[in-house]
Amino acid sequence: MERIYDVLGLDWLDSRSVLIFLAVFLLIADVLKNRAPKNFPPGPWGLPFIGDALRIRASRIHLQFEEFAEKYGNIFSLRLFGARVVVINGYKLVKEALVQQGEDFTDRPSIPLFDDMIGGNAGIVMSNGYPWKQQRRFALHTLRNFGLGKKTLELFIQDECRYLTEAFADHHGKPFNAQILVNNAVSNIICCLVFGNRFEYSDNQYQYILKTFNEVVYLEGSSWAQDVIDFVEIKIKEHRETLDTSSPRDYIDAFLIEMGQNKDKDANFSSRNLCYCTIDLFGAGTETTTTTLHWGLLYMIRYPDIQEKVQAEIDAVIGPSRQPSMADREKMPYTNAVVHEIQRMGNILPLDVVRSANRDTTVGNYTVPKGTMIMPLLHSVLNDESEWETPNSFNPQHFLDQDGNFRRREAFIPFSAGKRVCLGEQLARMELFLFFTAFLQRFTFTAADGEKPSLEFKLGATRCPKPFRLCAVPRSQGQNTAMGPNCPATSTIGKMKGPSVSLSYGAAGMEEETKEGKREEAEGVKVDPVGGLTDGLNGVADEGDVGSPNGLVGVRKERGVSKERDDNLYFITEDMESVFSALGLEWLEWKSTLLFLCVFLLLSDILRNRTPNNFPPGPPRLPFIGHLHLIDPTRLHLQLSEFAEKYGNIFSLQLFGQRTVIINGYKFVKEALVHQGDSFSDRPSIPLFDELFGIQGIVGSNGKPWKEQRRFALHTLRNFGLGKKTLELYIQEECHYLSEAYADQQGKPFNAQSIINNAVSNIICCLVFGNRYEYTNKQYKTIIQHFGKILALQGSVWIQVYNVIPWLMRWLPGPHKKIFTLVQNVYDFIHVRVEEHKQNLDPSSPRDYIDSFLIEMAKKKNTDSSFDLSNLCACTMDLFFAGTETTTTTLHWALLYMIYYPDIQEKVQAEIDAVIGSSRHPSMADRENMPYTDAVIHEIQRAADIVPLNVSHMTSTDAILDKYTIPKGTMIMPTLHSVLHDESIWETPHSFNPQHFLDQDGKFRKREAFLPFSTGKRVCLGEQLARMELFLFFTSLLQRFSFSAPAGEQPTLEYTLGAARCPKPYRLCAVPQ
């Protein structure tokens, strides 16, 4: 910055003043950009840049909107999705907006996620203007041609009812989850219409496509889109190849014919739009009706008296000998009322699909400018207390008059209303009645023994019941004849012939009352962040995330790793005006207050992060993010060396949201970790590691638990052979297996990394789990791969950003989320091994580390110790991780260096031939007689530099290092890279030179600055094992093979930097000597 100021003649400016001015300018710009127009609907006070994002609890957003409506009125505004959003509540105002002023609210808004996925104005659901009108008109016309509203469609639904009830009958009254079968059946109706055929319930490819619609697909993005697009494009291609323009079979055929005839480019009859229109019809015609029927079965289980009344009416009107038909509906008012009440209470689209004002307009006396996003809340309509007698209870009487006749209700609009009303409403009503009555004609539905299905929900694009199991009990032998005289005793699912069927965008309903007329929100629910703006998707529940509009999130279960934590998600309940009023500060103007608040936060950040007296120097930092903008995670160790040249060997940066002191060079690293080891022995709190592991294990723990676990691990590993001949025999045996695996390659090119990983990990497995794993074990190979990915991800920029702003990043999608899944998979693997050990534990004869830990747990059961199952998993993971990846990476570098320096490889082999020969395995006793080989191994460790940044330390007391004062609690990074490349210690630090470890007589010499395992109180506890493994594996490989690059390939010495510094993938040839 100083150089720029000099060039511009602004050298009188101070950097901090400029940063403060810039921040205030941006804040003022945000305020001006987002100021509300005159007479705009009121709403809560939004935060700069992010608006009301932190205010929203996505898992209960429709309930929050009700609460806002009570405070601000039935029309209010929020700042969401980067724009102003007007939320409309209650039947009266929703009808005014969507029906009476329907022309003003027909557009769909631009939402970045959807724009990225479908590329703009495409499909039916989210398109606008002339293309939308043309596609909607064409879809309605085509669907009617293929049976919508006609008897032929009813016959095909009845046919699918038969297949579905037979599939239910196959369960013989035993518990099962009906959702998948119902989904298959409902989707087959829209498939007949769109694709021209139904799919068998056992079709694996189709099951996969249906499954993707049940996942939170828009959170994941492209992977869902591509899977479904590929499926649809295959169907379109098949239709093109067999198209007969004189006899269209379904929607796709009709669209292809229209493409050939309609030359109006603006109508958007293109291959791309055919794909997106088909996805719209397929998705909307599947998920929503399925979800409504799923709610229907749940309500029948919860209200068996209502189920009995429906069955009595079915028996009286239809009987057991024929299938239900649409003609029966007029004679079955109670059943019709129940189906409608299911839709109302099911409330599957509580937020409707968002709209946009296509002109300046007014609603409820408020001005709504053109382009404003509109959310007409169907939840508020279907639960409107001025329209429904008992809006929060399941009550079929809502749709019955005093004489028991069915009555229509104006406020029943589960399919929305106005110009954008669901075009498949007619099909949905037909499907719901026929499927529902077919179910209850043949079965009585009950909960599985000991289970009580919950009325709690998962909120995604639709509001779905949480998974539940039911029992479909045949009502009586005589009543099972409704499927016709030729119905087989067991299910035979065939292919349905005949004309195609029509589509449904589904039905929405409302929420269940749980006590005294007040809704309970569902626990632990995640949601699509677009708040139900998409069709046919559901969220994923997390246990224990109990929401309260005035509270904090308490105990949450994240990917199976249970721990208490503050989620930093505050639900703001009072706006600024209320605060001012309560404090008697009504005279304050809110914009001035906002400007003052922003400046205050900036000054607070500067004061909070000001350097203590005599603190190590460092580059200028930015507010809030510190030095994140200066860091390149792919070469961080090299950057730290560059900073050291400018600021000295002890300098400071703000990393991971806190001040960090970087220590460079052997002299200062030794001073800190050895001479002042007690002051630098703690581990810091790093957000990512706290989330993943807490303060458990060996590597990341502190104080008494760390000392207790480190002492126990060292003692136990020694008992099982660490440093003894027995362990050497295990390693020699594994060397034999590894060499045989190399020999199987017959000198052909291959990547050796995975095989080395398997071999090295088997040594720690023998100590920890009591057994080794075959190289072909798929489950174990997957776990090993997970470790590699975890290492790589730890060095990514996403993880660095996570550690700076964890409160935001934990809610955002991105690659950083993957690490949680990988760690949980490893935890699950370890947990299974622990459970196996518990089942066959013999306290008198422990077999390995896990047995010993379980025995120690029993001894210290009622004491204040760190011996518990959770810590056993964490400690096992630490040992497994440290005993696998680091030695593997070193050996991988070793083979690469041998390929790069064949003269060194020949010298090592000559020494092996002279000392060991070819008739026996290398042993540790040989090392003293092999100084050159020993020197090469040490130089590999030095040059490979696999943990260049070391593991971070933290000061446990105030300390002084060189001339600088370092306060207690400061993070310390003693860089091993600077030690292993210290130009004052090593003769040629940047070259691969085994002479570093040989004296003038060719004998091995130790070097004080050789610290690849770190030093001091936190030195790697597996150092002895690693030295043994490196010598035995390395000499065994070079005893049997000569290593070279494949013809035409030259491996690079470039690296990837994660938690370890690893060589880029390469292939080699292992040629037997």
N, C-alpha and C positions, 0 to 999 in steps of 0.2 A: 504493500500500500504506500509506503514512504516513497518508493521510486516513482510510482504513478503521480503522487502529489508533486514531486520535484519537476517532472516533465511538464505538468500542467501549470506550474507556478503556484501551487497551492500548499507549499511546504509549511505554511503557518497553521494548517489544519491539523487537529489531533484525531487519531484513528477512532478512539472511543466516542468522541463527539459526533463524528460522521456516522458511526454505527447507530448511535441513539437517534440522530436525526432521521436516518433511513428507516429505522423501525417505526418511529412515530409517523413518518410520512405514509408508510404502508398501512398502518392501522387507520389513519384518517381516510386513506383511499378506500379501504374496505368499508368503513362506516358510510361514506358517501355513496359507494356503489350499491350498498344493500339497504339504503334508507327506504322506508316504506312510503308509497305514494299517499297522497291525501285521501282520507276516508277509506283507507285500506283496513281490512279486518284486523282486530287487535290480536296480540299473542304474547307469549313470554319473551323476556329479554334474552337475545341471543349473544353468544360469545363471538369475538372477532375471528374471522377466517372459517371457523368450523360451525358457526350458527348454533343450532339446537341439537347437534349430533350427540353430545354427551348427556343431554337431557333425556334422550329416547332410550327406553328399554325395549329392544327389538322383540323380545319374546312375549311381550304383552302390549304391543303398540296400540292395538285397537282399544284396550281398556284405558291406556293413558290418554288417548284422544277423548274418551268420555270424561275423564277427570279434567282435562283442559277445558272441555265444553262447559262444565259446571262453573269454571272460574271466569272464562272469557266470552262465553256465549256460544250458540250453536254454529256460528261461523267465526273461525279464528285462523290465524296464520302461524306458520313455523318456517324456519330456514333449514331445509333438508335437500340433499342431493345437489348442493351448491346453488340452490335457487329458492325463491319464495314459494311456499306451498299454502294454498287455502284449503282448509278442511271443513267440509259441510256435514253437519249432524242433523238427525231427525227427519222423519218422513216428509214433513211440510216443505222444508228447505231443499231437500234432495230432489223432490218432485218438481219444485220450481226451477231448479237448475237443469235437471236432465230432461224434463218433459216440456214444461212451459217455455223454457229458454233453450231447448235442445239444440237449436242451430248454433248457439254460441259456445257450446261445450262438446263438440264432436271430435275435436282433434286429440291426438295422443302427444304427450311431451317427448322431448329428446332426453333419453337417459343414457349416459355414457356406456354402461355395460351392454345394453341392448344394441346400441349403435355399433359397438365393436363386434358383436356377435353376428348380426344380420346385415350390417353394412348400410344402414339407412332405411329408406322408405320401402320396406318389403314385407311380404306376408299379409295377413288379414288383421290380426289383433293389434299390431303396433303401427300400421301404416296410416297415412293421412290423405285428405284431399281426393282428387280424381282417381288415383290408383286404388285407394281404399274403397271408394264407391263402386268402381268397376269390379273389383275382386269380390266384394261382399255380394253384389247383385249376381255375379256369375256363380258363386258358391251356392247361394240360395236356390237359384234356378236349377243348377245341376243336381243338388241334393233332392229336390222335389221330383226331378225326372227319374231318380233312382230309388224312389219309394218313400221319401219323407212325408209323413201324414197319410200314408196309404196302407191298405191291408197287407200288401206284400211285405212291408217292413215289419209289421206286427208279427207275421208268421216267422220271420227269421229271428226275431227276438225270442219268440216262444221256443224255437228250436234251440237257441243258445241257453235258455232257461233249463231245458231238459239236460243238456250236456253238463251244466253247472251243478244242478241238483244231484245228478248221478255221481259227479266228482265228490260232492259233499257226502253222499251215501257211502262212498268207498272208505270213509273214515270210521264207519261202524259205530258212531256215537262217541268216539274217543276224542280227546282234546286236540285242536289244531288251530292254526292261524288262518283265517279265511281270506285275508286281504289279497294274497297272491292269486288265488283262484278267481275271486270276484274281479280283480283287475284284468285277468286274462279274458274272462267272459265279456265284460263291458267293452274292452278294447276290440274284441272280435266284431262287434257291431260296426264301429267306425272303420275297421279294416276292410270289411266287405264293401263299404261305400267308397273308400279311398283307393284300396289296393285290389279290390275285386275278389278277395278270398279271406277266409278266417284262418287262424293258426291253431294248431293243436296245443293243448296245455303242456305237452311234453317237449315242445320245440325249444331247444336250448338257445338258439340265436335270438328268437323272439323274446324269450324270458330275459335275456340280457338287456335287450332294448327297453323292455318294460321296467326293469330294475333301475336303469339310468333315470327314468322319469320320477322314480321314488327317492332319488338322492338330491342333495342340495346342489343342483347342477349349476345354477348361475353363480354360486360362490366359487365353484371350481373352474368354470369358464370353458375354455376351448376343448378340453378332452370330451366333455359331454356333447358339445355341439358337433364335433367331428364324428363321433360314433353314430349319432342319430342321422346326421347328414349323409354319411356313407351308406347307412341302411336304406334311407329314402332314395338316394341316387341309384342304388342297385335296382330298386323296384321301378324307378322311372326308366332306366335303361331296358329292363325286361319288357316294359310296356311299349317302348319305342320299337323294339324288335318284332313285336307281335301285333302291332296296332292295325286295326281295320277301321278306317275312317267312316265307313258306312254303318258300323255297329259298335259304338263305344260301350265299354264294359263297366266303367267306373269314373270317378272324379279325375284321375290322372289321364285316362284316355280322352275325356272331354276337354281337359285343359290343353293337351297336346294338339287336338284338332283345332281348338280356338287359336292356339299359337300360329298355326298355319294359315288361318283365315283372317285373323284380326291384325291389321297392319298399323293400328294405332299404338305407337311406341309409348305414349303416355299412360296407356292402360296397364302397362307392365306385364304383359303375357310373355314371359321369358322363362328359360330353363331354370335360372336362378330363383325367380319368384315362385315357380311351380314347387321347387324344393321347400321353400319357407312356408308357403301356403299349406302344403301337405303336412309339414311339421305342426303348424298351428292347429289344423283339424285333428290330426292324430293325437297330439298332446292334450288339447282341451277336451276332446271327445272321450278321453280315457280316464284321466286322473280325477276329475271333479265328480263325475257320477260314481266312480268307484268309492271315493271318500264318503260321499253321502250314504251309499249303501252300507259302508263299514260302520258309520255312525248309527244307521238304522238297526243293524244287528246288535250293536252295543246297547242302545236304548231298550230294545226288547229284552235283553238279559237283565238290565237294571230295573225294568218295569214289567214283571211277568204278568201282572193283572191286565195291563194293556195288551200284551201279547195274546193272552187268552181271549180277550174280546175281539181282536182282529181275527183270530182263528175261528171263533164262533161265527163271525160274519162270513168268512170264506166258506165254512162248511154249509151255511144256510143258502148262500147265493150260488156258489160254484160246485161244491161237493168234492168228492175225491176222484171222480172218474174222468175229468177233463181238465185241460189247462186253463188258467185265467186268461181273459181277453180284455181288450179296452172297452168293449161293450158292457162289461161287468161293473166298471167304475161308477157309473151313475147309480147303481143299486147298492153300492158299498160305501155309504157316506163316512162311516167310522174309519174304515181302512184308509180312505182318501184323506181324511183329516189327520190321521197318524202320519202318513207319508209327508203331508205338508208340514206338520209340526217337526218332523225329523229334519226337513230342509231348513226350517226357521232356526231350530236349536243347533243343528250341525254347523251353521254359520261358516261355511267352508271358504268363503271369500269375504272376510270381514271388512277389508279395505277397498273392495271393488278393484277394478283396473283403473289406474290414474288417467285423467283427462287433461286437456289444456284449453284455455280460453282462446278461441280463434278470432276474437275481436274484443275491443273494450266493452265491458258490460257491467251490470249491477246485479247483486244477489243479496236479498235481505237488507236492503238499504246501504250496502257497502259497495265500493267501486273495485272492480277486478280488471286490471289491465290485460290487454292482449298478450298471449304467451305465458300467462301465469299457470302454473301446475295446479290442478284441482283434484282433491281426494273426496269423493262422495262416499261417506262411511255407511256401507250396507249394515254393518253391525248396529249402528245407531237406529236404523230404520226397523230392522227385525226385532229390536229390543226397545222400541220407543214406548215409554210408559203412558203416553197419551193415546196410543193406538191399541196396545195389547193389555188384557186384563191382568195377566200374571206373566210379565215378559221374561222373567228370569227362571221360570219353571217349565218343565216339559208337560204341556197341557193340551191334548188334542181338542179340548172344548173350544179353543180359540177359533176352530174352523167348523163348529157345529152351532146351529141355532137352537132355540128352546125345544123344538120338536125333533131334534136329532138329525135334521137335514144338513147337508154340507153347505157352508156359506163361504163365499169368496171374501178376501180381505184386501183392501187397496194397498195396505202397507206390506203385503207379501211380495217382495221383489228380490228373491234370491238370484235371479238372472239379470239383475240391474234393470235399467229402464231407459227409455228414450231412443235416440238414433243408434246408440251403441249396445242396445240390448242383445243378449246372447242369441246368435242366429240358430243355435241348436236347441232352443228351449223346448220346442215341440217333441223332439226326439228324447230329450232328457226326461220329460214328464212320462213318456211312454215307457222308457227303460225302467225308471224308478218304480212305477206301478206294477209292471209285469214281473220284474225280478223279485221285488219285495213280496208280492202275493204268492209267487211260486215257492219262495223260501218257506213262508209260514203255512202254506197249504201242506207241505210235505214234512216239515220238521218243527220241533220245539227246540228253542235255543236256550241253553243254560251256560253258566260259567263252569270252568273246570273245577273239580273238587279242590277245595283249599285256596282257590284263587278268586279274587273279586276285581274284575276289570275296572280301571279308573276312568273317570270322566275327564281327566286332565288331557291337555292337548299339546301337540307340537305345531308351532306356527312357522310356516314357510311361505311359499306363494299361496298355499291353502292351509286351512286350519284342520289338522288331522287328529284322530284319536291316537293315543299312545298304543303301541302294539299290545294285543290281548289275544288270548286263546278262548275258544268256545267249544261246546259240544252240540252237534246237530243230531238230535235224537229223533229217529223216525216216529211219527205220531202214532200210527197203527199199521198193521199189515194190510188192512183193507183200504186204507187211504193212500197207499203208495201206487195205485193204478193210474194216477193222473197223468203219468207220462205216456199212456197209451198201451195197448195190448202187446206191442212188439218190443217194449222197453226191456233191455237185458238186465239181469240181476246185478251185474257189475258194470262200471263205466266203460263205454266204448266210444272214444272221442274221435269222430271222423271229420271229414271235410264237408262244409256246408255248401251246397250247390244253389244256383239260382241268382236272381238279381241282387245287387248290392244294397247296403243299408245306409242310414244317414248318421249325422254327427250330433254331438252334444258338447256344449261348452260347460256342462255341469250345472250343479245347483249349489247354492250357498245357504247356510242357515245361521243359527245363533248359538249362544254360549249357555252352558249348564249352570243352574244355580245350585250352590252347595250348602248354604245355610242362611236362613232368615232373609232370603231374597237378595243376597249380595253375592256377586260372582267371586269365585276364588280363581286366582291366576294359577296356571299350571307351573309346577316346579321344574327348574332346570331346562328351559327351552331356549334353543338358538333359532335364529330366523334369517331368512334371506333379507339382506340389508335394504333391498328395494321395497320391503314392506308389503308383500303380497301383490306386486305389480305384474307377476308372470303367471302363466297358466300351468297347472298340473304338477307342482313341485311341493315337497315338504321339507321341513327343517329337521335338524338332528338334535336330540335332547341330551343335555348334560345333567347328571344327577346333582341335586343339592344346590342349585343356583336359585335360591328362593328370593323372589323379587318383592320390593316394597318401595313405593314411590317416595318415601321419606327416608329411606335407609341406605345402608351400604350392602354390597353383596358379601355374604358370609363364607360358608364352607363350600368349596366347589371341587368337583372331580374332573381333572383335566387329563384326558387320554388314559384314564385308569390310574394315574398317579395321584392319590388322594392326599391333600394337605390343606391346612387352613391358611388363607391369605386374604389380604385386602385387594379386591380387583380394581381399586382406584376408579370405580364407576360411580359417580355421585349423581343423584337424581335431584335436580334443582327444583325446589318447590315454591320459592318466593321470588317474584320479579323485583327488579331494582326499585321500581316506584314504591312497592310495599315496604322495602327496607328503609328508603328515604323517609317515608311517612312515619314509620315506627320510631325513627331516630329524630324526628322533627326537622328533617332536612329537605322539606318539599321544595324549597327555593333553589335547590341544585338542578342544573340542566344536565340531562343524562349524557349528551355527547361530550360535554366538557369533562364529566366524570369518567367516561370511557377513556378519553385521551389521557387524563391524569392517571388512571389505573394502569394503562399500558406503559407509561413512563415509569411509574412506580415499580412495575414488575421488572422492567429492564434494569433499573437501578438496584433493585433487590438482587437480581442475578449477578450483577457486577460486584456488589458488596459481599454476597454469599460466597463468591468464588475468588475474592481477592486473595492474593498470595500472602501467607504469613511473613513475618520479618525473617530475613535471612533464608528464605526458601529458594530452592534451586531455580534458575532462570528457565525460560522457554519462549516459544514463539507467541505472538499475540493470538488471543482466542476470540471466537465469536460468541455472542450471548446464546445461552440455552444449549447449543450443540458443541461448545468447546472447540476442540481441534479435529472434529470428525471430518471436516471438509479437506483437511490436509493429508488424511490417511489413505494410503492405497493398501488394502489388506493383502494383495498379492506379493508385495515386497516390503512389508512393514519393517522387518529386521534391517533391511538395507537403508530404509528411511531413517530409522533410529540412529544408525551410524552416521548418516549425513547431518542430522541434527546435532550429534555429539561434536562433530567438527566445528559447528557454529557456536554452540552454547556450552561446550565442555562435556566431560565424561559423566557428569551428574547433572541432569536437567529435568524439566517437568513438562507434562502435557495434561490436558483434560480429556481422559478417555473413560468409557463406560460410565459416564455421568459423574465422574469424580476426578480429583487431582491425582495424578500418577507420577511418581518419581522414577526415571529411567537411570539405571546404573550400568555404565559401560567399562570394559577393561578388567583384566584379571585382578589388578591391585585393589580396585574399589569393590568388585564383587566379592572377593575374599574377605575384605574388611567388613562388609555388611553381613555376609552369611556365616562366616566362621568366627571372626574376632568379636562381632556383636550379634552372634546368632540368636541369643535370647530375645533381642529387641526386634528381630526381623523374621520370627518363626511363624507368625499367624498367616492365615489365608484371608483375602478380602471377600466382601460380598459383591458378586457379579450377577446382575439380574437373570441372565440366561441360566447360569448354573444353579442359582437359587430356585428357579422354576423347575428345572429338571431333577435336581438331586437334593435340594434343601441343604441342610448343614450336616448331612450324614456321610458315611463312608470313611475312607482313610485320607484321600487326597485333599478334599475340600473342607474337612472338619477342623476345629480348633480346640484348644484347652484340654480339659480332662478327657472328653470323648476321643480326641485325636490321639493323645498319648496312650490311652487304654487300648484302642484298636490297633495302633502301630505296634505296640509291644506284643499284643496277642498274635498278630499276623506273623511277625518275625519269629516268635517262639514256636508257633504251629508249623510254619513252613520248614523250619529247621528240623522239627520232629519228623517231618515227612520227607526228609532227604536233602534239603537245601544245603549245599556245600559239602555233601557227602557222596561216597562212591555209588550209592543206590540211585541217586538222581542222575549221575553221569551215565549209568547203564540205560536208564529210560531214554536219555537224549541220544545215545548211540543207536538204540533200537529205532528211534524215530528217524535218525539219519539214514538208516538202512531203507526204511519205507520211502523216504523222500528221494533217495538216489534211484530206487526202482521205478518210481513215478517218472523221473527224468528219463531213465533209460527207455521207458515205454514210448517216448516221443521219437526214438530212433534217429536222433540227430536233426529232425525237422524243426522249423521255426515254431516257437510257442511263447506265450506270456507266462513267465514263471511265478508271478506275484501271488496268484491265488493258491498255488500248491505250497509255496513257502509259508504263506499265512496259515494254511491248514496244519502244516508240520509244527511250526513254532507254537501255535495255540494249543496243540495237543499236550505240550509239556505242562503248561499252566493248568490245563484241564485235568491232568493226572493228579496234580496237587490239590485243586479246588473241588472237582467233581468226582475224582476217584477213577476216571476212565478216559481213554482217548476216543476219537471219532474217526471213522473211515473217511478217506478223501472224497468218497462218492456220496456221503450222507447229505442229502439235499437240504434238510432243515438246518443242519449245522453250517453248511456253506452259505445259506441265506443270512444267518446271524453274523458270520464273518464279514459278509458284504455290507451288512448294516454298520458294523464298526468302521469300515473304510469310509462310508458315506458320512457318518457322524464326524469323523476327523476332518473331512473336506469341508463340510458345511460350517464348522466352527470358525473357519477363516474367511467366510464370505462377508461381503459388505452388508448383507441383510442382518447378519448376527451383530455386526458392529452397531448398526442403527438400532437394533433391538435393545442393546445394552445401554444406549443413550436415552431412548424414549420407550421403555418397556410398557408403560401404561397405555400407550397408543398402539404399539406394534402387536401386542397380544390379541388385539381385536381385528387387525388387518390381515387379509390373505397374503400369501407370498411364500417363497422358498423356505423362509425361517420356520414355517409351520411343520415342515417335513421332519425336522430334527426331533420334535416331540414324539411323532409316530415311531420313528426309528428307535429311540431310547425306550419307549414303552414295549416295543417288540422284544428288545433284548431283556428288559425286566421280566416280561412274561416267560421267556425261555429260562431265565434263572429261577423264577418262582416255581416253575414245574420241577426243576431239578431239586430245589429245596424240599418241596412236598414229597418227592420220591425218597429223599433221605430221611425225612421225618417218619415215614411209614415203616422203614426197616432199620431204624437206628438201634445200635447196640452200644450203650454208654460205656461198656467195659472194653470195647474194641473200636475206637474211631478209625474211619478209613481215609478221611481227608479233611480239608479245611472246614467244609460245611458241617460235617459230623462234630468236629471239635467246637465249632461255634454254637451248635444246638445244645451240646452238653454244658457249655459255659452259660448259655441262657438259662438253663434249668437251675444251675447253681446260684445265679444272681437274679432269680425271678422277682423277688420282692425288694430288691435294692435299687438305689439310684445309679444305674449303670447304663451304658450305651448298647447293651446286648439285647436286641429285640429283632423280630423278623424283618422289619423294614430296614434296619441297619445292616442285617445280614445280606440282604439283596444288594444294598448300596456298596458294601465292602467287597462282595463277590464281584460286582461289576467293575470296581476299581482294579482289583487284582487281575481279572480277566482282560480288561482293556490294556493295562500297563504291561502285562505279560505277553501280549499278542502283537499289537500294532507297531510298537517302537522297534522291537527286535526284527520283526518282519521287514520294516522299512529300511533298517540298517543293512540287512542281508540283500535286499533288492538293490540298494546303492552299490553294495560290494560287487555283485555280478556285473553291474553296469560299468564300474571302474575297471574291472578285469577285462571287459571287452574293449574299453577305451585305451587301456595300457597293457597290450598283450605281452610286452617285455617283462612287466612286473608279474603278470600271471605266470610266465614261464619260470621266473626265479622262485616264486612260491611253490610251484609244482616240483621244481628241482629239489627244494628243501624237503618237501613231503616225501619224495622218492628216497632221499638219502636217510631220513630219520625214521619214517614209518614204513615205507615200501607199499606194496599193493596187496599184501596178504592179510592184513588186520585193520580194524577200525582205529582211527585216531583216538587218543585219550588225553586227559588233562595233564598227565605226567609228561607228555611230549612237548608241552608248550615251552618249558625252559630250554629245550634243545632246538627250538625253532624261532630264533630271534627275528629273522626277516619276516616270517609269516605273522608273528605277533605284532611287529611294527606296521605291517600292511593293514591288519585289522584295526589297530588304533588309528591309523591315518584315515581309514574309511569312516570311522566314527567322527573324527575331527572334521573332515571335509564334507561329509554328508550333513552334519549340523542339523539333525532331525528335529530338535526342539530349540530353535534359535532364540525364542523369547523366554525360555524357561517357563515354569509355572509361577504365576504371580504370587508375591508375598505381601504382607501387610505389617506395619509397625505395631507392636503390642505395647510400646511405651514411647514417650518422646525420645528422639535419638538425634545424635549429631554425626554426620558422615562428611569427612573432609572438612570443609569450612561451612557446611550448610546445616540448618536446623530442619528436622523432619518431624512434624507432630504425630502423636499417636493416632492410629487409624488410617494413615496414608497408604495407598496402594503402592507397592514397590515392584518394579520389573527389572530384575538383574539379568541382563541379556547374555545368554551363553554364546550367542554368535560373536559378540565382541570379545569374549574370552578365547574362544577357539580360533579367532582370527586376529588376535592382538599382535600388532606389528612389533611391539617391544619384547615379545616373548618368542614368536615363531620366526624362523629364518626366511621361509617363503610361505607366508600365511594363505595366499590365494592360489597356491598350486598344490596338486596332489603329490606329496613327497614323503615316502616312508622313512627317509633319512631323518625326519624330525624325531624319530624314536630309536635311532641307532647312534651309538657313539663311534669314535674314530676306528675302533677295533671291530665294528660290526656287531657289537653286543647290544641287546635291548636296553634302553634307558627310559626311566619314568620321567614324565614332565609334570610339574606342578600345575600348569595351566590346562592340563587335560581334564576337563570337567563335564563330559557329556551327560553324566548322571546328576548334575548339579552338585552342591556341597552343603555342609552344615547340617543343622538339625532336620532339615527336610530333604536330605539326600535320598535318592530313589532307593526304596527298601529291597528292590529286586536286582540291585547292581550285580551281586554275586552270581545270580542265576543268568543274567543277560551275558556276562563275560564268558560263562561256561558255554551257553548256547552259541554265541557268535564264533568261538574258536572251533567247537566240534562240528557245527553245520558247515562253516566255511571250508575247513580242511577236508571234510568228507566229500564235499562237492568237487573241489579241485583235485582231490585224489583220484576220482573216477572220470572226470570230464574236463575237456577244454571248451571254453565258452567263446563264442564269436557272434558277430551280427549276421543276420540273414543276408544273402546276396542282394545287393541293390538297396539295402537299408542301412542307415547310420543312426543309431540311437543318440538322442540329444542329452546333454547334461542339464537341460532346463528342468524346472521343478514346478510343483503346485504347492501352495502354502495354505494349510488349514491348521488344525491343532498340531500337525507335524509337517515337516518339509519333506515331500515325497518326490521321487523322480517321475517324470511324465511316463505314461505307459509305453513299453517297448517290448519287442520280441527278441529272442536269442536262439541260438542253436547250441545244444549240449551234446558235444561229440565225444563218445567214449574214448578214453586214452588207449 
